[in-house]
Amino acid sequence: MKKFILSVFIFTFGFATAMHAQQVNTLFTKQLPEAPGKEIEVITVNYAPGAVDAIHRHDAHAVVYVLEGEVEMQVRGGTLQRLGPGQVFYESPEDVHTVSRNASKTKPAKFVVFFIKNEGAPILTPIH
């Protein structure tokens, strides 16, 4: 029984760690005078090996450009895409991002995201 409890703890801790094993940095934010109420925001995301994001949406046009490693991305109703350096993924404001993860359990991944969104809006909204 102790081994079972320990196994459950290790699995749960490992999964929770992977869910949050990422670093997000804002590089640039600017209002778009030609589109009142809209702004562009650019971020980088660093995924640790095995990192996984929870299901979410962006309420923005989002263009993902992979810099390093490989990531897997999918929106609800779309096909799973495996992307490497130089490849691009697009999400519309209506999309629900169902898969966003590092494709590798041993190597980190890094990508940049360009958002066009409502001014001051968060870049991510979790789906529960």
Secondary structure, DSSP 8 states (H G I E B T S, - for coil): -HHHHHHHHHHHHHHHHHHT-EEEEEEEEEE-TTSTTEEEEEEEEEE-TT-B--SEE-SEEEEEEEEES-EEEEETTS--EEE-TT-EEEE-TT-EEEEEEES-SSS-EEEEEEEEEETT--S-EE--
